[in-house]
Amino acid sequence: MENGDIMKAELYPQVAPNTVNNFISLVNKGFYDGLIFHRVIKNFMVQAGDPATRKVDPLKKEVFDTAYAVPAEIRYPKYYHKRGQLCAAREGDEENPKFASAPCDFYITWGRNFSRRQIEYLIEKEAREEKAYVLPNKQVIDGYVKYGGVPHLDGGYTVLGEVLEGMDVVDKIQNVATDKGNNDRPLEDIIILKASVVR
């Protein structure tokens, strides 16, 4: 990455007010400054927000309380995992049956492109396997065909915004080399130098 790389995202306070307020509070406190994108999976998503990954002023992580969860605010099918969505990460289903969000980890979706038939096949496959899949409506199907994304995450995670500028940066991040044996961590650190709220 280059130092001049910038991403701008619109947040959805009307959709996920608690999640957005929590995110803004952390941004305003400088929580994300110096953290890295610690988990990157090509054609899936890029993830950041782990305080243990701070590369700038590493002692700063001691200032923040991250021992809490944020109640889920899932608004599917209106908000789904099309490419470029900013979403709250969380613990797995077994230990987190109410899908509460992690206090600080977030991810940006990339996913793959779909034809209409591929989306229909995915729906049929999930139904055959009796998986807890949220069936998409026409708007969601059209969205995945137009934008691409990660449909298997729908209905399980809070969507709190979307990237408006800088999807080329997300693309660069999702294409970096990673250590597959170390939780998909990039081989070279991709650091968030500064996160700020612009109104």
Secondary structure, DSSP 8 states (H G I E B T S, - for coil): --TT---EEEE-TTT-HHHHHHHHHHHHTTTTTT-BEEEEETTTEEEE--GGG--SSGGGGGG------B-----TTTS--BTTEEEE----TTT-TT--B-SS-EEEE--B---HHHHHHHHHHHHHTT-------HHHHHHHHHH-B-GGGTTTS-EEEEEEE-HHHHHHHHTS-EETTTTTEESS--B--------
